[in-house]
Amino acid sequence: MTHANLHIRETTTEDLDTIKDVVTRSFGYDKEAMLVAELLADETAAPVVSLLAFDGESPIGHVLFTRAYFDGAEESPMMHILAPLAVIPECQRQGVGGQLITTGLERLKELGSHVAFVLGHLEYYPKYGFVPGAEAQGYPAPYPIPAEVADYWMIQRLSEQNIGHGKIRCCVELNKPQHWRDEESDR
């Protein structure tokens, strides 16, 4: 099924309930929806790229990119992390997530972001330019990732600029250890 009426737009503060509904429907529970609300309120996450996908008037997907930093650095080049990506079950496996990712990466480039990270499915995210094994490329995740799933921590360069290397720290809300436990690594 294709979505002939698919359109994607940046979110506004008025979209919070819609975003939470889409994310809850996508995951089947509200933990990620609550995280999204916390991330959108987190000043250290800015600038964010928050996009909603619609099929006609119906919201069917959301993606959020929040700011990432080099841990311990006073200043960091602009970097982002994709978390989470949500598409309602009846619209999954139809390209909606890919369009959200692609549109989000374009917005990040327009913002001047140099790198995007994701912790996610090894079979999925490389289709959209993410390279597995970010730690092996000099970008350890905020918390240790077990060796057997180390490739799930991925990177995508958005500019040609050499930004150096270092351990990544997320915005305050996403940098909490509970967001980096096993359940994330088996996505």
C-alpha positions in Angstrom: 0.0 0.0 0.0 1.3 3.4 -0.9 0.4 6.6 0.7 -0.5 8.9 -2.2 -1.5 11.6 0.2 1.6 11.3 2.4 3.0 14.6 3.6 5.6 15.4 6.2 5.8 18.6 8.2 7.7 20.0 11.2 5.8 19.8 14.4 4.7 22.7 16.6 3.9 22.8 20.3 0.2 22.3 19.5 1.1 18.8 18.1 2.3 17.2 21.4 -0.9 15.2 22.0 -0.9 14.0 18.3 2.8 13.0 18.6 2.2 11.1 21.9 -0.8 9.3 20.3 1.2 8.3 17.2 4.2 7.1 19.3 2.0 5.2 21.7 0.1 3.5 18.9 3.4 2.6 17.2 5.1 1.0 20.2 1.9 -0.4 21.8 2.7 1.3 25.1 3.4 4.9 26.3 7.0 4.7 27.5 8.5 6.2 24.3 5.7 8.7 24.1 6.6 10.0 27.5 10.2 10.1 26.5 9.3 12.2 23.4 7.4 14.7 25.5 10.4 15.0 27.9 12.8 15.4 25.0 10.7 18.1 23.4 10.8 20.0 26.7 14.5 19.5 27.2 16.5 22.7 26.4 19.7 20.7 25.9 18.0 18.8 23.0 17.7 21.9 20.9 17.8 22.4 18.0 15.5 19.5 17.4 14.1 18.1 14.2 10.6 16.8 15.0 8.5 15.7 12.0 5.0 14.2 11.7 3.9 12.2 8.7 0.3 12.3 7.6 -1.7 10.2 5.2 -4.2 12.9 4.1 -5.3 14.3 7.5 -4.4 11.3 9.6 -1.1 11.4 11.5 0.7 8.1 10.9 4.3 8.6 11.9 6.8 10.7 13.8 10.6 11.0 14.0 12.7 13.0 16.5 16.3 14.1 16.2 17.8 15.7 19.3 21.2 17.3 19.9 24.2 15.2 20.8 27.6 16.4 22.2 31.1 15.1 22.8 31.1 14.1 26.5 33.2 16.4 28.6 33.8 19.0 25.8 32.9 22.6 26.6 31.8 23.1 23.0 30.8 20.4 20.5 30.1 20.6 16.7 26.4 20.2 16.0 25.5 16.5 16.0 22.2 14.7 16.5 20.7 11.4 17.5 17.6 9.8 16.0 15.3 8.6 18.7 12.6 7.5 18.4 11.2 6.7 15.0 7.5 5.7 15.2 5.0 4.6 12.5 1.6 3.3 13.5 1.3 -0.5 13.0 -1.1 -0.4 10.0 1.3 1.8 8.1 4.6 0.1 8.9 6.7 -1.5 6.1 5.3 0.9 3.6 8.2 3.5 3.4 6.8 6.0 5.8 9.7 5.6 8.3 12.2 5.9 5.5 10.6 9.1 4.3 10.6 10.5 7.8 14.3 9.6 8.2 15.3 11.1 4.8 13.4 14.3 5.4 14.8 14.6 8.9 18.4 14.1 7.6 17.8 16.8 5.0 16.6 19.2 7.7 19.6 18.4 9.9 21.9 19.3 7.0 20.0 22.6 6.5 20.6 23.3 10.3 24.3 22.7 9.9 24.5 19.4 11.8 27.6 17.4 10.9 26.7 13.9 12.1 23.6 11.8 13.0 23.6 8.7 15.3 21.1 6.0 15.8 20.9 2.9 18.0 18.6 0.6 16.0 17.9 -2.3 13.6 21.0 -3.3 11.7 18.8 -4.4 8.7 16.9 -1.1 8.5 18.9 2.0 9.2 21.8 1.3 6.8 19.3 1.6 3.9 19.1 5.3 4.8 22.9 5.9 5.0 23.7 4.9 8.5 27.0 3.1 8.9 27.1 0.3 11.6 29.7 0.4 14.4 30.0 4.1 15.3 32.2 3.2 18.3 34.7 1.5 16.1 34.9 4.7 14.1 35.7 6.7 17.2 32.3 7.6 18.6 31.4 5.5 21.7 27.8 5.6 22.8 26.9 7.3 26.0 26.7 3.9 27.8 28.5 0.7 26.9 26.9 -1.4 24.2 27.5 -5.1 24.4 30.0 -6.4 21.7 27.4 -8.7 20.1 25.2 -5.7 19.2 27.9 -3.0 18.8 27.1 -2.6 15.1 23.6 -1.4 16.1 25.1 1.9 17.2 25.4 3.7 13.9 26.6 7.0 12.4 25.9 9.0 9.3 28.1 11.9 8.3 26.1 14.9 7.1 29.0 17.2 6.2 32.5 16.9 5.0 33.9 18.8 8.0 36.2 16.8 10.3 34.6 17.1 13.7 37.1 15.0 15.6 36.2 12.0 17.7 35.0 11.2 21.2 32.4 9.6 23.5 28.9 10.9 22.7 26.6 12.5 25.3 23.0 13.0 24.5 20.7 15.8 25.8 19.9 15.5 29.5 16.7 13.4 29.1 18.1 10.9 26.6 21.4 10.6 28.4 19.8 8.7 31.3 21.0 5.1 31.7 17.5 3.5 31.5 17.3 4.6 27.8 20.5 2.6 27.0 19.7 -0.8 28.4 19.1 -4.1 26.6 15.6 -3.3 25.3 17.1 -0.6 23.1 19.8 -2.9 21.7 17.5 -5.5 20.4 15.5 -3.2 18.2 
